[in-house]
């Protein structure tokens, strides 16, 4: 891990170490270097694991960082995998996004940024915690772009000692503890 002005960077080798992924040296080399660090962002190699696979993997390592829940095991957002690549996630909520419905929160996303999937947010939270012991979004939820099968917007966070929570809230919910996550577009 490399930290520059509150900007941790976890390259593919660092992520292999903390998540114990099975990438070969050739694969690690092919992923290349991470993008330059940005203050206030976590830069990380995303191995593309689904939320369900990520949860199972960290539990095998004896790290119970997911709150014990099974409601989302059959949800499409939780089973979705992606191609491995580098990402940058804002380490805090989008400014002024608390207490607003999703439609208003979306208007606050700065140019060059996007609302990430729950999978991306949880992957960053897990990697950062396993590397440093620091809990991102420990006292709030962040909305993702994902929706559950009931139409609720998937939120993650409140990363306390019993793990982080995955829940669903309606888009018009103005919860004072529900902010918006953002990540850099590449």
QUIFEN-V949518 format. One record per backbone hydrogen bond with DSSP energy under -0.5 kcal/mol. NH is the residue of the N-H (numbers start at 1). CO is the residue of the C=O. If there is no record, write none. Layout:
nh:co
NH:CO
NH:CO
This chain:
nh:co
2:9
4:2
4:7
9:2
10:43
11:9
15:11
16:12
17:13
18:14
19:15
20:16
28:24
29:25
30:26
31:27
32:28
32:29
40:6
41:38
42:89
43:8
43:41
44:42
44:87
45:10
46:44
46:85
47:45
52:78
54:50
55:51
56:52
57:53
58:54
59:55
60:56
61:57
62:59
63:58
64:62
65:63
67:65
67:164
69:67
73:70
75:72
78:75
79:75
79:76
80:76
82:48
85:46
87:44
89:42
90:182
91:40
94:180
97:94
99:175
99:178
100:97
100:178
102:171
104:101
105:101
106:102
107:103
107:104
108:105
109:106
113:110
114:183
116:114
121:117
122:118
123:119
124:120
125:121
126:122
127:123
128:124
129:125
130:126
131:127
132:128
133:128
133:129
134:128
136:134
138:135
141:177
142:156
143:179
144:154
145:116
148:152
151:148
153:169
154:146
155:167
156:142
157:165
158:137
158:140
159:137
160:158
160:163
163:160
164:65
165:157
167:155
169:153
173:170
178:175
179:141
179:177
181:143
183:114
184:88
185:112
